[in-house]
Amino acid sequence: MSLKPITLWGHDSGSNAWKVAMVLEELSVPYTVKIIDFPDMKKEAYESINPNGRVPSIEDPNTGITLWESGAIIEYLVETYDKQNNFNFASGSKEYYEAKQWLYYQVSGQGPYFGQAVWFTLYHPEKLPSVVDRYVNEIRRVSGVLNGVLQGREFLVGGKYSYADASFVMWYAIAPLFADRINLATDFPALNAWLERIKARPAISKIIKDREAAMAASK
């Protein structure tokens, strides 16, 4: 039975919706991206989908399920559409819970800190160097955790590429913004090698290019 495309709501420059798109690509699940501008996220039409007024959100016509929050969406996608555990692990196994552990670390420990670093560097009306320092230091801390764990490992869990690895990639697109303070190749070589391995995958490479195209189209 052929699947109907899932609708994925996102923003052109955001990371979290494109992170979900990477998972959809890896699972070969059809989907359509709907780009929504920030002001429209707070309007009733979109808040009827996501009362938090942020992205991503998905609407899945195959199951009738609507979800928001990227971590919950990723868990739903792999558990619904990866029955062979090509991108996940057997339910109840040690690796199954370790993958969840890394996903939760990404959504709570990477995304918010990286996002605040970008906000206070580019968008906040006041220049607050001490605040920028705090969040750049958090980027370094999170990167150090990953770099340490990846010493001698190809992937985060069970020696196998999974959604746990893919979930971290898109937020590292901000790295050039802090190139004068963070050099991934020299400061975090194990992390950098891992990122390069993942970005070389066709599904991941496609989404990186799709995001770049969406950003160019919005200018």
C-alpha positions in Angstrom: 0.0 0.0 0.0 1.4 3.4 -1.0 1.8 6.0 1.6 0.3 9.5 1.4 2.8 12.3 1.9 3.2 13.6 5.4 2.9 17.4 5.7 5.9 18.9 7.6 5.7 22.5 8.7 9.0 24.4 9.0 10.8 27.6 8.6 13.5 28.1 5.9 16.4 28.9 8.2 15.4 26.8 11.3 17.1 23.6 12.2 14.5 21.5 13.9 12.1 21.0 11.0 15.0 20.1 8.7 16.1 17.6 11.3 12.8 15.9 11.0 13.1 16.1 7.2 16.4 14.2 7.5 14.6 11.4 9.3 11.8 11.3 6.7 14.4 11.0 4.0 16.3 8.2 5.7 13.0 6.3 6.2 11.9 6.9 2.6 8.6 8.2 3.8 7.0 10.7 1.3 6.5 14.2 2.7 5.8 17.8 1.7 7.5 20.7 3.4 5.3 23.8 4.0 7.5 26.8 4.9 5.8 29.2 7.3 7.1 32.7 8.3 7.5 33.6 12.0 4.4 36.0 12.2 2.1 33.3 10.7 3.2 30.8 13.3 1.2 32.9 15.9 -2.0 33.0 13.9 -5.0 30.9 14.5 -4.7 28.8 11.3 -1.3 27.4 12.4 -1.9 27.4 16.1 -4.8 25.0 15.5 -2.0 22.6 14.4 0.6 23.6 17.0 -0.8 25.6 19.9 2.8 26.5 20.8 3.1 28.5 17.6 6.5 27.1 16.6 7.9 24.6 14.1 8.1 21.8 13.4 4.8 20.1 13.2 3.6 17.2 11.1 0.2 16.1 9.9 0.2 12.4 8.9 -2.8 11.5 6.7 -1.8 7.8 6.9 -2.6 7.6 10.6 -4.6 10.8 11.3 -2.0 11.9 13.8 -0.9 15.6 14.1 2.2 16.2 16.3 4.6 19.0 17.3 7.9 19.0 19.1 10.8 17.6 17.0 11.8 14.9 19.5 8.3 13.5 19.7 7.9 13.6 16.0 11.2 11.7 15.4 10.2 9.0 17.9 6.8 8.7 16.2 8.3 8.4 12.8 10.9 5.7 13.6 8.4 3.7 15.6 5.7 3.9 12.9 7.7 3.7 9.7 10.8 1.7 10.6 9.4 -1.7 11.6 12.7 -3.4 10.5 14.7 -1.2 12.8 17.1 -0.1 10.1 17.3 3.4 11.7 16.3 2.4 15.2 16.9 -0.5 17.6 14.8 -3.4 18.9 12.2 -2.2 21.3 13.2 -2.8 24.9 16.9 -3.3 24.1 19.8 -1.5 25.7 20.4 0.4 22.5 16.8 1.3 22.1 16.9 3.3 25.3 20.4 4.7 24.6 19.2 6.1 21.3 16.3 7.9 23.2 18.9 9.2 25.7 20.8 10.9 22.9 17.7 12.3 21.3 16.6 13.8 24.6 20.1 15.2 25.0 19.8 16.8 21.6 16.4 18.4 22.1 17.3 19.6 25.6 21.0 20.1 25.6 22.0 21.0 22.0 19.1 22.8 20.3 18.2 25.3 23.0 21.8 26.4 23.7 22.8 26.6 20.0 19.6 28.5 19.3 20.2 31.0 22.0 23.8 31.5 20.8 22.4 32.4 17.4 19.6 34.7 18.8 22.0 36.7 21.0 24.6 37.0 18.3 22.3 38.0 15.4 18.9 39.1 16.5 18.8 40.4 20.0 18.4 44.2 19.9 21.0 44.7 22.6 24.6 43.5 22.3 25.3 41.4 25.4 28.8 39.9 25.1 28.6 38.0 28.4 25.4 36.3 27.3 26.9 35.4 23.9 29.9 34.0 25.8 27.7 31.8 28.0 26.0 30.2 25.0 29.1 29.8 22.9 30.7 28.1 25.9 27.6 25.8 26.0 28.2 25.0 22.3 31.8 24.0 23.3 30.5 22.0 26.3 28.0 20.0 24.2 30.5 19.5 21.5 33.0 18.3 24.1 30.5 15.7 25.4 30.0 14.3 21.9 33.6 14.4 21.0 34.5 12.5 24.1 31.9 9.8 23.6 32.8 9.4 19.9 36.5 8.6 20.6 37.0 5.3 18.9 33.3 5.1 17.9 31.8 5.4 14.4 28.3 6.2 15.7 26.7 7.1 19.0 24.8 3.9 19.8 25.5 0.2 19.1 28.1 0.7 16.3 25.2 1.6 14.0 24.0 4.7 12.3 20.6 5.7 13.7 18.2 8.6 14.3 20.3 9.5 17.4 23.2 10.5 15.1 21.1 12.3 12.5 19.3 14.4 15.1 22.4 16.4 15.9 23.6 17.3 12.4 21.5 20.3 11.4 22.2 22.5 14.4 25.9 22.3 13.5 25.0 24.4 10.4 25.5 27.4 12.7 29.2 26.6 13.3 30.5 29.1 10.7 28.8 31.9 12.6 31.3 31.2 15.5 34.3 30.2 13.4 36.5 32.7 15.2 35.9 30.9 18.5 35.2 27.3 17.6 37.1 25.2 15.1 35.4 21.8 14.9 38.2 20.1 13.0 40.9 21.0 15.5 39.0 21.4 18.7 36.7 18.4 18.4 38.2 16.1 15.8 36.1 13.0 16.6 32.9 15.0 16.5 33.9 16.6 13.2 34.8 13.3 11.6 31.4 11.9 12.7 29.5 14.9 11.3 31.3 14.6 8.0 30.5 10.9 7.8 26.8 11.6 8.4 26.6 14.6 6.0 28.0 12.5 3.2 24.9 10.3 3.3 22.6 11.0 0.4 19.5 11.6 2.5 21.4 14.1 4.8 23.2 15.8 1.9 19.8 16.3 0.2 18.2 18.0 3.2 21.2 20.3 3.7 20.9 21.4 0.1 17.1 21.7 0.4 17.5 24.0 3.4 20.1 26.2 1.5 17.7 26.4 -1.4 14.8 27.4 0.9 16.9 30.1 2.5 18.0 31.5 -0.9 14.4 31.6 -2.1 13.3 33.6 1.0 15.8 36.4 0.4 
